[in-house]
């Protein structure tokens, strides 16, 4: 059985108590297959969101040198 939920994900960068202006949000509709039908434990919404972030959010970094 496929489950579909509408969710809003809040991305925070920096300290846990940051201002709302430093928070980024994304609204999406997420669907996943409920594995109860196959006899396995059901995939939770939290796990489905973690999987979505892992598969869809990327980053790039580079080391920078401070100018003197």
C-alpha positions, -999 to 999 in steps of 0.1 A, spaced: 0 0 0 14 34 -9 11 62 17 12 98 7 16 127 31 21 165 27 50 177 48 70 208 55 107 202 62 126 229 80 164 231 74 184 249 101 221 259 96 242 267 126 232 267 163 200 250 174 185 283 187 189 303 154 165 330 143 136 321 120 153 341 92 181 315 92 157 287 87 148 274 52 117 253 45 104 232 18 69 219 13 65 186 -5 43 156 -10 61 124 -1 49 89 -10 63 56 1 53 20 1 40 7 34 59 -26 38 33 -40 62 18 -57 32 49 -78 27 51 -88 64 79 -64 73 76 -35 98 61 -4 84 83 25 72 76 55 94 71 90 80 103 101 98 122 74 80 106 83 47 117 119 51 152 109 61 154 88 30 141 117 9 167 142 23 195 117 18 185 111 -18 176 147 -28 198 171 -8 234 176 -18 261 200 -9 295 211 -20 323 224 1 357 238 -4 383 250 20 388 288 19 418 308 31 413 340 49 427 371 34 452 390 55 
